[in-house]
Amino acid sequence: MKNTLRILILIATVFSVSNVKAQLLGNNERYSQFVNHINVGVDGFLNMNPGSGTYNPGFGVSAKYQYDVTQNLGVTFGVGYSVITANNSKVFGSAASLTPDLKLIPLRLGAKAYFLPEFYLGGEVGVAYADPYIDKETRSHFSKFIAPSVGYETNKLDFSFRYENVNHQNDYVSFIALRVAYNFNF
């Protein structure tokens, strides 16, 4: 419940910052001729679970579609593939993988609010299909997640830093992620 309240406060802050920016800066030239954007990027993950040595750093690829509602606000939809390796995973040289790697295919819905022409605050929520090998006993292989972020974007590149919390059958995995992406504007 506390996380939900924090996210609602973050979203309210994002919308109020974008309104203040419009009043202070007026029109800027950020993507003035483009309304649709697609970016493709790579992600790097670092486990943030305190006291947990279950997962090592991970990696992923993702694609996002962005529609600019206003010059200062964009709505996003994304998809990707993420692998967060287990501590005793074969990737890192042990003989047997006792804990399976966390493999996710996320579907994300979010927003970006630009508080300066290139800097933005963002937030995403969504579901992810988790590899069935993680927990064969469960009937659902879907996880929920929430991910606030901050980023810097130019016409061609998008750099973002986010905190992501994944809930799979009431087991939580938290990590920070760095994303570097290339933008295609049309």
Backbone as CSV, one residue per row, in Angstrom:
resi,resn,N_x,N_y,N_z,CA_x,CA_y,CA_z,C_x,C_y,C_z
1,MET,0.827,-1.191,0.000,0.000,0.000,0.000,0.869,1.251,0.000
2,LYS,1.977,1.198,0.778,2.866,2.357,0.819,3.476,2.625,-0.554
3,ASN,3.849,1.537,-1.266,4.421,1.722,-2.599,3.405,2.342,-3.547
4,THR,2.154,1.932,-3.446,1.114,2.498,-4.305,0.941,3.983,-4.030
5,LEU,0.950,4.370,-2.765,0.833,5.774,-2.406,2.022,6.567,-2.934
6,ARG,3.209,5.997,-2.828,4.408,6.684,-3.344,4.326,6.888,-4.849
7,ILE,3.858,5.876,-5.554,3.743,5.983,-7.006,2.701,7.027,-7.393
8,LEU,1.579,7.066,-6.698,0.556,8.075,-6.989,1.111,9.475,-6.745
9,ILE,1.885,9.648,-5.683,2.513,10.952,-5.414,3.493,11.289,-6.521
10,LEU,4.276,10.297,-6.982,5.224,10.525,-8.076,4.499,10.949,-9.348
11,ILE,3.419,10.276,-9.678,2.663,10.622,-10.891,2.080,12.032,-10.780
12,ALA,1.526,12.370,-9.616,0.989,13.721,-9.422,2.092,14.765,-9.551
13,THR,3.266,14.461,-9.023,4.397,15.385,-9.128,4.818,15.560,-10.576
14,VAL,4.861,14.449,-11.324,5.253,14.505,-12.735,4.311,15.418,-13.512
15,PHE,3.000,15.259,-13.307,2.045,16.090,-14.030,2.132,17.550,-13.603
16,SER,2.354,17.827,-12.332,2.447,19.223,-11.894,3.734,19.862,-12.389
17,VAL,4.835,19.091,-12.446,6.087,19.635,-12.969,5.941,19.988,-14.436
18,SER,5.254,19.148,-15.206,5.097,19.452,-16.632,4.246,20.697,-16.835
19,ASN,3.236,20.924,-15.989,2.433,22.138,-16.102,3.234,23.374,-15.734
20,VAL,4.050,23.279,-14.684,4.893,24.410,-14.280,5.895,24.723,-15.375
21,LYS,6.483,23.689,-15.958,7.451,23.897,-17.021,6.821,24.641,-18.198
22,ALA,5.611,24.272,-18.560,4.935,24.934,-19.676,4.737,26.410,-19.372
23,GLN,4.444,26.744,-18.132,4.252,28.143,-17.765,5.571,28.903,-17.777
24,LEU,6.646,28.271,-17.320,7.921,28.967,-17.192,8.690,29.058,-18.502
25,LEU,8.734,27.950,-19.257,9.587,27.911,-20.432,8.852,28.212,-21.729
26,GLY,7.545,28.161,-21.722,6.795,28.379,-22.954,7.061,27.250,-23.934
27,ASN,6.978,27.525,-25.205,7.209,26.487,-26.204,8.694,26.241,-26.375
28,ASN,9.071,24.984,-26.449,10.440,24.656,-26.813,10.388,23.912,-28.130
29,GLU,11.539,23.618,-28.683,11.584,22.995,-29.999,11.789,21.489,-29.934
30,ARG,11.658,20.898,-28.728,11.858,19.474,-28.582,10.826,18.707,-29.406
31,TYR,11.281,17.996,-30.393,10.420,17.166,-31.241,9.229,17.937,-31.812
32,SER,9.402,19.202,-32.104,8.262,19.993,-32.559,7.610,19.417,-33.818
33,GLN,8.378,18.790,-34.690,7.792,18.244,-35.906,7.461,16.752,-35.791
34,PHE,7.816,16.097,-34.676,7.561,14.660,-34.502,6.598,14.425,-33.353
35,VAL,5.687,13.498,-33.528,4.747,13.132,-32.477,4.973,11.675,-32.044
36,ASN,5.446,10.843,-32.949,5.673,9.427,-32.681,7.166,9.131,-32.603
37,HIS,7.534,8.284,-31.647,8.933,7.909,-31.472,8.993,6.427,-31.143
38,ILE,9.990,5.765,-31.680,10.291,4.391,-31.304,11.753,4.370,-30.924
39,ASN,12.058,3.756,-29.785,13.461,3.590,-29.456,13.749,2.152,-29.084
40,VAL,14.962,1.735,-29.406,15.425,0.373,-29.167,16.679,0.482,-28.321
41,GLY,16.736,-0.306,-27.230,17.874,-0.151,-26.345,18.285,-1.420,-25.632
42,VAL,19.361,-1.270,-24.867,19.884,-2.341,-24.016,19.779,-1.889,-22.566
43,ASP,19.546,-2.859,-21.678,19.394,-2.594,-20.256,20.448,-3.367,-19.478
44,GLY,20.920,-2.755,-18.405,21.777,-3.440,-17.452,21.116,-3.384,-16.088
45,PHE,21.088,-4.499,-15.341,20.390,-4.582,-14.065,21.357,-4.885,-12.928
46,LEU,21.052,-4.340,-11.761,21.812,-4.625,-10.542,20.822,-4.930,-9.432
47,ASN,20.959,-6.086,-8.790,20.056,-6.530,-7.733,20.106,-5.564,-6.552
48,MET,18.948,-5.176,-6.031,18.876,-4.248,-4.897,18.254,-4.878,-3.661
49,ASN,18.003,-6.186,-3.653,17.393,-6.826,-2.497,18.389,-6.862,-1.347
50,PRO,18.102,-6.175,-0.242,19.049,-6.150,0.862,19.216,-7.528,1.493
51,GLY,20.460,-7.891,1.736,20.747,-9.155,2.377,20.526,-10.374,1.507
52,SER,20.267,-10.178,0.254,19.978,-11.297,-0.637,21.099,-11.451,-1.639
53,GLY,21.671,-12.626,-1.694,22.691,-12.904,-2.696,22.147,-13.776,-3.795
54,THR,20.842,-13.787,-3.984,20.197,-14.697,-4.916,20.518,-14.373,-6.372
55,TYR,20.557,-13.079,-6.718,20.742,-12.717,-8.122,21.952,-11.813,-8.321
56,ASN,22.650,-12.043,-9.426,23.777,-11.227,-9.862,23.250,-10.145,-10.792
57,PRO,24.135,-9.309,-11.320,23.685,-8.352,-12.345,23.087,-9.078,-13.549
58,GLY,22.229,-8.345,-14.267,21.557,-8.930,-15.419,21.624,-8.021,-16.631
59,PHE,20.962,-8.421,-17.682,20.967,-7.671,-18.936,19.632,-7.857,-19.631
60,GLY,19.379,-7.016,-20.625,18.133,-7.128,-21.369,18.136,-6.255,-22.604
61,VAL,17.130,-6.446,-23.428,16.896,-5.606,-24.602,15.437,-5.166,-24.548
62,SER,15.170,-3.994,-25.106,13.797,-3.492,-25.059,13.522,-2.547,-26.218
63,ALA,12.232,-2.398,-26.505,11.768,-1.447,-27.515,10.587,-0.694,-26.920
64,LYS,10.526,0.622,-27.203,9.438,1.452,-26.689,8.861,2.297,-27.799
65,TYR,7.545,2.423,-27.755,6.834,3.357,-28.616,6.382,4.512,-27.729
66,GLN,6.585,5.751,-28.217,6.162,6.929,-27.460,5.313,7.837,-28.339
67,TYR,4.176,8.233,-27.799,3.303,9.199,-28.451,3.296,10.450,-27.585
68,ASP,3.694,11.596,-28.170,3.726,12.856,-27.425,2.336,13.466,-27.390
69,VAL,1.726,13.471,-26.203,0.419,14.077,-26.006,0.556,15.590,-26.083
70,THR,1.582,16.139,-25.430,1.967,17.552,-25.518,3.477,17.587,-25.705
71,GLN,4.045,18.790,-25.805,5.498,18.884,-25.919,6.190,18.386,-24.661
72,ASN,5.519,18.408,-23.529,6.142,18.052,-22.267,5.699,16.715,-21.706
73,LEU,4.812,16.023,-22.386,4.300,14.764,-21.859,4.158,13.737,-22.972
74,GLY,4.748,12.565,-22.755,4.631,11.466,-23.699,4.105,10.221,-23.019
75,VAL,3.281,9.478,-23.720,2.755,8.212,-23.227,3.549,7.110,-23.926
76,THR,3.970,6.088,-23.162,4.835,5.055,-23.720,4.213,3.666,-23.600
77,PHE,4.606,2.798,-24.525,4.278,1.376,-24.480,5.547,0.633,-24.845
78,GLY,5.935,-0.339,-24.035,7.187,-1.029,-24.289,7.091,-2.531,-24.127
79,VAL,8.050,-3.221,-24.730,8.179,-4.661,-24.634,9.675,-4.970,-24.597
80,GLY,10.041,-6.085,-24.008,11.454,-6.413,-23.933,11.696,-7.846,-23.524
81,TYR,12.960,-8.140,-23.260,13.379,-9.440,-22.747,14.499,-9.182,-21.757
82,SER,14.356,-9.707,-20.534,15.332,-9.453,-19.470,15.773,-10.767,-18.848
83,VAL,17.064,-10.844,-18.508,17.616,-11.997,-17.812,18.414,-11.477,-16.628
84,ILE,18.013,-11.913,-15.437,18.775,-11.583,-14.235,19.329,-12.913,-13.744
85,THR,20.646,-13.058,-13.786,21.268,-14.348,-13.529,21.300,-14.673,-12.040
86,ALA,21.106,-15.933,-11.736,21.155,-16.409,-10.352,22.606,-16.505,-9.900
87,ASN,22.822,-16.439,-8.598,24.164,-16.504,-8.035,24.893,-17.773,-8.422
88,ASN,24.207,-18.889,-8.493,24.850,-20.156,-8.827,24.505,-20.605,-10.246
89,SER,24.322,-19.650,-11.113,23.935,-19.937,-12.484,25.109,-20.494,-13.276
90,LYS,24.801,-21.263,-14.311,25.842,-21.794,-15.197,26.577,-20.678,-15.929
91,VAL,25.923,-19.533,-16.084,26.558,-18.407,-16.777,27.826,-17.987,-16.056
92,PHE,27.836,-18.104,-14.729,28.988,-17.674,-13.954,29.873,-18.834,-13.523
93,GLY,29.761,-19.999,-14.166,30.754,-21.036,-14.032,30.474,-22.182,-13.084
94,SER,29.417,-22.184,-12.316,29.179,-23.331,-11.425,28.643,-24.510,-12.233
95,ALA,28.776,-25.706,-11.664,28.418,-26.926,-12.386,26.912,-27.054,-12.604
96,ALA,26.119,-26.761,-11.573,24.665,-26.939,-11.698,23.954,-25.669,-11.277
97,SER,22.908,-25.359,-11.977,22.138,-24.170,-11.649,21.040,-24.545,-10.662
98,LEU,21.287,-24.318,-9.368,20.309,-24.664,-8.350,19.161,-23.665,-8.333
99,THR,19.469,-22.394,-8.496,18.449,-21.355,-8.591,18.356,-20.938,-10.052
100,PRO,17.201,-21.023,-10.656,17.106,-20.646,-12.072,17.244,-19.140,-12.271
101,ASP,17.753,-18.772,-13.431,17.841,-17.358,-13.782,16.429,-16.795,-13.889
102,LEU,16.285,-15.520,-13.559,15.003,-14.845,-13.668,14.905,-14.283,-15.082
103,LYS,14.054,-14.885,-15.908,13.874,-14.472,-17.298,12.478,-13.907,-17.440
104,LEU,12.384,-12.668,-17.911,11.098,-11.981,-18.004,10.880,-11.417,-19.402
105,ILE,9.636,-11.435,-19.837,9.220,-10.731,-21.052,8.191,-9.696,-20.594
106,PRO,8.632,-8.443,-20.370,7.713,-7.436,-19.826,6.914,-6.704,-20.910
107,LEU,5.680,-6.356,-20.558,4.846,-5.433,-21.330,4.618,-4.226,-20.437
108,ARG,4.998,-3.031,-20.888,4.997,-1.842,-20.046,4.101,-0.750,-20.619
109,LEU,3.423,-0.042,-19.724,2.660,1.142,-20.072,3.151,2.247,-19.150
110,GLY,3.458,3.413,-19.712,4.033,4.458,-18.873,3.864,5.848,-19.436
111,ALA,4.563,6.776,-18.785,4.531,8.178,-19.199,5.886,8.806,-18.927
112,LYS,6.202,9.832,-19.715,7.414,10.631,-19.531,6.985,12.094,-19.450
113,ALA,7.430,12.781,-18.409,7.153,14.214,-18.266,8.492,14.947,-18.317
114,TYR,8.630,15.842,-19.286,9.884,16.570,-19.489,9.864,17.840,-18.646
115,PHE,10.823,17.952,-17.710,10.894,19.146,-16.870,11.924,20.125,-17.399
116,LEU,12.786,19.726,-18.304,13.661,20.565,-19.115,13.604,19.964,-20.513
117,PRO,14.056,20.677,-21.530,13.888,20.133,-22.880,14.423,18.706,-23.072
118,GLU,15.518,18.331,-22.409,16.057,16.985,-22.596,15.882,16.065,-21.396
119,PHE,15.559,16.572,-20.220,15.462,15.749,-19.013,14.006,15.403,-18.713
120,TYR,13.783,14.184,-18.242,12.416,13.761,-17.957,12.352,12.886,-16.704
121,LEU,11.157,12.855,-16.132,10.793,11.897,-15.095,9.798,10.944,-15.734
122,GLY,9.925,9.675,-15.439,9.033,8.705,-16.052,8.539,7.693,-15.047
123,GLY,7.556,6.972,-15.455,7.029,5.899,-14.637,6.363,4.874,-15.521
124,GLU,6.531,3.606,-15.156,5.926,2.526,-15.920,5.321,1.499,-14.971
125,VAL,4.250,0.898,-15.407,3.644,-0.243,-14.721,3.400,-1.301,-15.785
126,GLY,3.275,-2.540,-15.341,3.009,-3.559,-16.329,3.024,-4.956,-15.775
127,VAL,3.002,-5.884,-16.697,3.078,-7.295,-16.374,4.233,-7.897,-17.157
128,ALA,4.753,-8.985,-16.628,5.842,-9.676,-17.307,5.574,-11.163,-17.247
129,TYR,5.835,-11.823,-18.337,5.731,-13.278,-18.364,7.049,-13.826,-17.834
130,ALA,6.993,-14.589,-16.744,8.189,-15.163,-16.135,8.407,-16.573,-16.665
131,ASP,9.659,-16.931,-16.843,10.023,-18.265,-17.291,9.380,-19.315,-16.385
132,PRO,8.643,-20.272,-16.936,7.956,-21.268,-16.100,8.902,-22.095,-15.236
133,TYR,10.178,-22.186,-15.592,11.129,-22.985,-14.844,11.380,-22.413,-13.445
134,ILE,11.103,-21.114,-13.240,11.332,-20.486,-11.949,10.489,-21.144,-10.872
135,ASP,9.222,-21.337,-11.150,8.320,-21.904,-10.145,7.313,-22.786,-10.872
136,LYS,7.607,-24.074,-10.959,6.746,-24.993,-11.705,5.422,-25.256,-11.000
137,GLU,5.351,-24.968,-9.714,4.156,-25.266,-8.921,3.011,-24.277,-9.148
138,THR,3.308,-23.061,-9.579,2.267,-22.042,-9.694,1.487,-22.202,-10.988
139,ARG,0.258,-21.732,-10.950,-0.577,-21.776,-12.145,-0.331,-20.570,-13.035
140,SER,0.061,-19.438,-12.444,0.287,-18.218,-13.215,1.773,-17.922,-13.310
141,HIS,2.208,-17.617,-14.487,3.608,-17.269,-14.702,3.754,-15.781,-14.995
142,PHE,2.770,-14.999,-14.587,2.821,-13.566,-14.809,3.234,-12.843,-13.543
143,SER,4.074,-11.836,-13.710,4.536,-11.002,-12.606,4.038,-9.587,-12.843
144,LYS,3.879,-8.835,-11.762,3.525,-7.418,-11.857,4.768,-6.609,-11.514
145,PHE,4.875,-5.417,-12.091,6.007,-4.578,-11.723,5.645,-3.103,-11.822
146,ILE,6.483,-2.321,-11.172,6.360,-0.870,-11.191,7.771,-0.311,-11.307
147,ALA,7.945,0.766,-12.084,9.294,1.258,-12.359,9.320,2.769,-12.566
148,PRO,9.645,3.564,-11.525,9.888,4.992,-11.724,11.286,5.207,-12.308
149,SER,11.452,6.277,-13.090,12.746,6.512,-13.737,13.022,7.997,-13.910
150,VAL,14.279,8.297,-14.190,14.724,9.635,-14.563,15.617,9.448,-15.784
151,GLY,15.559,10.388,-16.734,16.321,10.185,-17.955,16.743,11.456,-18.652
152,TYR,17.618,11.273,-19.627,18.115,12.339,-20.488,17.930,11.859,-21.920
153,GLU,17.308,12.701,-22.754,16.994,12.299,-24.118,17.363,13.384,-25.108
154,THR,18.031,12.997,-26.185,18.294,13.904,-27.302,17.445,13.419,-28.476
155,ASN,17.626,14.018,-29.650,16.861,13.566,-30.806,17.194,12.132,-31.196
156,LYS,18.407,11.666,-30.898,18.809,10.321,-31.322,19.041,9.344,-30.175
157,LEU,19.405,9.812,-28.971,19.742,8.907,-27.874,18.854,9.140,-26.656
158,ASP,18.634,8.074,-25.900,17.844,8.132,-24.670,18.592,7.343,-23.594
159,PHE,18.980,8.036,-22.514,19.646,7.412,-21.373,18.688,7.498,-20.191
160,SER,18.426,6.380,-19.526,17.539,6.435,-18.364,18.073,5.550,-17.246
161,PHE,17.718,5.942,-16.028,18.078,5.231,-14.809,16.773,4.974,-14.073
162,ARG,16.495,3.715,-13.718,15.216,3.410,-13.084,15.381,2.418,-11.940
163,TYR,14.406,2.455,-11.054,14.256,1.470,-9.989,13.077,0.607,-10.383
164,GLU,13.239,-0.695,-10.344,12.154,-1.583,-10.759,11.875,-2.603,-9.663
165,ASN,10.597,-2.775,-9.341,10.175,-3.731,-8.331,9.249,-4.737,-9.006
166,VAL,9.653,-6.008,-9.003,8.888,-7.074,-9.644,8.262,-7.946,-8.559
167,ASN,6.967,-8.200,-8.683,6.236,-9.043,-7.739,5.783,-10.297,-8.481
168,HIS,6.384,-11.435,-8.106,5.998,-12.710,-8.717,5.485,-13.619,-7.611
169,GLN,4.177,-13.846,-7.570,3.543,-14.713,-6.574,3.923,-14.276,-5.151
170,ASN,3.902,-12.960,-4.911,4.235,-12.334,-3.628,5.684,-12.512,-3.205
171,ASP,6.564,-12.854,-4.124,8.008,-12.782,-3.920,8.477,-11.560,-4.693
172,TYR,9.258,-10.708,-4.030,9.669,-9.443,-4.644,11.138,-9.488,-5.027
173,VAL,11.429,-8.949,-6.191,12.802,-8.740,-6.640,12.887,-7.265,-7.020
174,SER,13.855,-6.564,-6.437,14.041,-5.145,-6.737,15.418,-4.950,-7.351
175,PHE,15.487,-4.100,-8.362,16.785,-3.812,-8.952,16.780,-2.420,-9.547
176,ILE,17.986,-1.916,-9.761,18.138,-0.661,-10.486,18.609,-1.027,-11.890
177,ALA,18.257,-0.191,-12.843,18.581,-0.487,-14.234,19.056,0.770,-14.942
178,LEU,19.992,0.590,-15.820,20.477,1.644,-16.703,20.121,1.230,-18.121
179,ARG,19.482,2.145,-18.865,19.052,1.843,-20.233,19.658,2.860,-21.181
180,VAL,20.218,2.370,-22.271,20.744,3.212,-23.346,20.000,2.799,-24.606
181,ALA,19.380,3.789,-25.287,18.544,3.469,-26.441,18.772,4.452,-27.577
182,TYR,18.442,4.013,-28.781,18.522,4.857,-29.981,17.096,5.198,-30.406
183,ASN,16.839,6.474,-30.699,15.490,6.952,-31.070,15.306,6.996,-32.582
184,PHE,14.121,6.595,-33.003,13.665,6.767,-34.378,12.426,7.641,-34.311
185,ASN,12.465,8.824,-34.916,11.354,9.788,-34.852,10.624,9.806,-36.196
186,PHE,9.298,9.836,-36.115,8.505,9.938,-37.366,7.210,10.655,-37.091
